[in-house]
Amino acid sequence: MTCDLHVHSNFSDGTLTPAELIALAEMQNVSAVALCDHNTVNGLPDFMKSSENSKVISVNGIEISTEYNGTELHILGLFLPEDKFEEISDMMSRIKIFKEESNKKLVNNLRADGYPVDYKEIKNKNSGAYINRAHIAAELIEKGYFADGKEAFDTVLSPDGGYYTPPERFKALEIIRYLDSIGAVPVWAHPFLDMNAEEIDAFLPIAKAHGLIGMETRYSLYDEETEKTAEMLAEKHGIKQSGGSDFHGSNKPDISLGTGKGNLEVPFEFYENLKK
């Protein structure tokens, strides 16, 4: 039995509906799956309902963009209590305003430099979604400016490209404390994308003191050596292991739900340990 504790739907920057994610997880023989859309819980009611008549266990989640000492960190909240959805949405409305300002500035900068993208058009194409750079990348690809998302993100959508200014974000420790306080399970998503081993080793005891429970030791972009280092650090600091594909559907076509790039296997035991 396996699980996938980090996937996205079309309520953020994925391309499948919550119901389609449950159906795909069942087809892939994934026993538990966590919907962790970026800074929104709006897809969770549909997700929960879709799993009622399925053998797949649905896990209520969210992926929150945060900042720690100038570094962007993504914190997952797993097992979110249903009675806290409205409260979380109210919190996320603050970050949504900051993100909207950042999106508009990015699009205006692109337009001024000869990339005729229209923000209203992007929003209309992705009605109800939490708009981020992935949607802008999709528009640029559709218009023929870039071959794929990686090329777009490595150039004009990079903070170093001169077009994009990151939005104001919540503080990582603040979000970890909040998730812990409402009975959710705070998990650090893909830590090796944001820090090296030495930096992670220094951050984990601080984060744990504020309520961090888990970290992703299995992830689509990790190689075997990174997995081993992640497991070692988790064990050293008494942090529970988690793992996920970071599946986005056709927005990341090389990553499959449950198996990542073909090298991912997240034991069902991870789900059980985090649920406890």
HUQUIPE-V414732 format. One record per residue. RES is the residue in three letters. PHI is phi in degrees with one decimal (999 if undefined). Layout:
res:RES phi:PHI
res:RES phi:PHI
//
This chain:
res:MET phi:999
res:THR phi:-128.1
res:CYS phi:-139.3
res:ASP phi:-141.7
res:LEU phi:-102.6
res:HIS phi:-167.6
res:VAL phi:-135.8
res:HIS phi:-125.9
res:SER phi:-115.1
res:ASN phi:-76.3
res:PHE phi:-80.0
res:SER phi:-126.0
res:ASP phi:-116.6
res:GLY phi:-87.0
res:THR phi:-116.0
res:LEU phi:-100.5
res:THR phi:-74.4
res:PRO phi:-55.0
res:ALA phi:-64.5
res:GLU phi:-67.1
res:LEU phi:-64.6
res:ILE phi:-62.2
res:ALA phi:-62.7
res:LEU phi:-67.5
res:ALA phi:-61.0
res:GLU phi:-65.0
res:MET phi:-65.5
res:GLN phi:-87.0
res:ASN phi:59.5
res:VAL phi:-93.4
res:SER phi:-80.0
res:ALA phi:-142.4
res:VAL phi:-139.6
res:ALA phi:-109.8
res:LEU phi:-85.3
res:CYS phi:-127.3
res:ASP phi:-66.4
res:HIS phi:-69.5
res:ASN phi:55.3
res:THR phi:-153.9
res:VAL phi:-114.2
res:ASN phi:-64.0
res:GLY phi:-86.5
res:LEU phi:-67.7
res:PRO phi:-56.8
res:ASP phi:-64.5
res:PHE phi:-62.3
res:MET phi:-63.1
res:LYS phi:-63.2
res:SER phi:-68.0
res:SER phi:-89.1
res:GLU phi:-59.5
res:ASN phi:-107.4
res:SER phi:-118.4
res:LYS phi:-81.0
res:VAL phi:-82.4
res:ILE phi:-85.0
res:SER phi:-93.9
res:VAL phi:-118.2
res:ASN phi:-73.5
res:GLY phi:-141.9
res:ILE phi:-156.2
res:GLU phi:-116.2
res:ILE phi:-107.2
res:SER phi:-78.6
res:THR phi:-133.3
res:GLU phi:-136.4
res:TYR phi:-138.7
res:ASN phi:50.6
res:GLY phi:85.2
res:THR phi:-106.5
res:GLU phi:-76.5
res:LEU phi:-122.7
res:HIS phi:-107.2
res:ILE phi:-109.2
res:LEU phi:-89.3
res:GLY phi:-110.2
res:LEU phi:-104.9
res:PHE phi:59.4
res:LEU phi:-65.0
res:PRO phi:-66.9
res:GLU phi:-60.8
res:ASP phi:-74.1
res:LYS phi:-105.8
res:PHE phi:-57.6
res:GLU phi:-64.8
res:GLU phi:-62.0
res:ILE phi:-65.4
res:SER phi:-60.4
res:ASP phi:-62.5
res:MET phi:-62.6
res:MET phi:-70.3
res:SER phi:-62.8
res:ARG phi:-64.7
res:ILE phi:-70.9
res:LYS phi:-65.2
res:ILE phi:-63.5
res:PHE phi:-62.1
res:LYS phi:-67.4
res:GLU phi:-60.8
res:GLU phi:-62.0
res:SER phi:-64.6
res:ASN phi:-60.1
res:LYS phi:-63.8
res:LYS phi:-64.1
res:LEU phi:-61.2
res:VAL phi:-63.3
res:ASN phi:-61.9
res:ASN phi:-64.8
res:LEU phi:-64.2
res:ARG phi:-61.4
res:ALA phi:-65.5
res:ASP phi:-107.0
res:GLY phi:98.4
res:TYR phi:-105.0
res:PRO phi:-78.1
res:VAL phi:-97.9
res:ASP phi:-119.8
res:TYR phi:-66.3
res:LYS phi:-62.2
res:GLU phi:-65.0
res:ILE phi:-62.7
res:LYS phi:-65.6
res:ASN phi:-65.0
res:LYS phi:-71.4
res:ASN phi:-125.8
res:SER phi:-56.3
res:GLY phi:86.3
res:ALA phi:-86.4
res:TYR phi:-82.8
res:ILE phi:-74.1
res:ASN phi:-142.5
res:ARG phi:-63.4
res:ALA phi:-62.5
res:HIS phi:-69.2
res:ILE phi:-68.3
res:ALA phi:-61.2
res:ALA phi:-60.0
res:GLU phi:-67.6
res:LEU phi:-65.1
res:ILE phi:-67.0
res:GLU phi:-60.6
res:LYS phi:-84.2
res:GLY phi:88.8
res:TYR phi:-81.3
res:PHE phi:-138.6
res:ALA phi:-76.6
res:ASP phi:-156.7
res:GLY phi:-63.8
res:LYS phi:-61.0
res:GLU phi:-62.3
res:ALA phi:-65.5
res:PHE phi:-71.3
res:ASP phi:-77.9
res:THR phi:-119.9
res:VAL phi:-70.1
res:LEU phi:-95.4
res:SER phi:-76.7
res:PRO phi:-57.6
res:ASP phi:-87.1
res:GLY phi:-80.9
res:GLY phi:91.7
res:TYR phi:-105.9
res:TYR phi:-103.9
res:THR phi:-114.9
res:PRO phi:-58.2
res:PRO phi:-75.2
res:GLU phi:-63.3
res:ARG phi:-128.4
res:PHE phi:-66.4
res:LYS phi:-77.8
res:ALA phi:-58.3
res:LEU phi:-66.5
res:GLU phi:-63.1
res:ILE phi:-69.3
res:ILE phi:-59.7
res:ARG phi:-61.7
res:TYR phi:-63.0
res:LEU phi:-60.0
res:ASP phi:-62.8
res:SER phi:-68.0
res:ILE phi:-96.1
res:GLY phi:86.6
res:ALA phi:-87.4
res:VAL phi:-112.9
res:PRO phi:-75.6
res:VAL phi:-131.3
res:TRP phi:-82.8
res:ALA phi:-80.8
res:HIS phi:29.0
res:PRO phi:-58.8
res:PHE phi:-76.5
res:LEU phi:-82.9
res:ASP phi:-113.3
res:MET phi:-141.5
res:ASN phi:-89.2
res:ALA phi:-59.5
res:GLU phi:-65.2
res:GLU phi:-67.5
res:ILE phi:-63.6
res:ASP phi:-59.0
res:ALA phi:-77.3
res:PHE phi:-78.3
res:LEU phi:-56.6
res:PRO phi:-63.8
res:ILE phi:-66.8
res:ALA phi:-64.4
res:LYS phi:-62.5
res:ALA phi:-63.9
res:HIS phi:-95.8
res:GLY phi:117.9
res:LEU phi:-62.9
res:ILE phi:-104.8
res:GLY phi:-137.7
res:MET phi:-146.3
res:GLU phi:-77.7
res:THR phi:-99.9
res:ARG phi:-121.4
res:TYR phi:-155.7
res:SER phi:-55.6
res:LEU phi:-96.2
res:TYR phi:-84.7
res:ASP phi:-92.7
res:GLU phi:-61.8
res:GLU phi:-66.0
res:THR phi:-65.0
res:GLU phi:-57.6
res:LYS phi:-64.1
res:THR phi:-64.3
res:ALA phi:-62.7
res:GLU phi:-62.4
res:MET phi:-62.0
res:LEU phi:-68.1
res:ALA phi:-62.7
res:GLU phi:-65.4
res:LYS phi:-58.9
res:HIS phi:-103.0
res:GLY phi:67.4
res:ILE phi:-103.8
res:LYS phi:-70.4
res:GLN phi:-85.0
res:SER phi:-135.7
res:GLY phi:-169.9
res:GLY phi:-164.7
res:SER phi:-82.2
res:ASP phi:63.5
res:PHE phi:-66.3
res:HIS phi:-125.3
res:GLY phi:71.4
res:SER phi:-71.5
res:ASN phi:-72.2
res:LYS phi:-134.0
res:PRO phi:-65.2
res:ASP phi:-87.9
res:ILE phi:-116.1
res:SER phi:-102.7
res:LEU phi:-62.4
res:GLY phi:88.3
res:THR phi:-122.5
res:GLY phi:57.8
res:LYS phi:-94.4
res:GLY phi:95.7
res:ASN phi:-111.9
res:LEU phi:-104.6
res:GLU phi:-145.6
res:VAL phi:-104.9
res:PRO phi:-61.2
res:PHE phi:-59.6
res:GLU phi:-59.0
res:PHE phi:-60.5
res:TYR phi:-59.5
res:GLU phi:-63.2
res:ASN phi:-67.1
res:LEU phi:-70.4
res:LYS phi:-63.5
res:LYS phi:-63.6
//
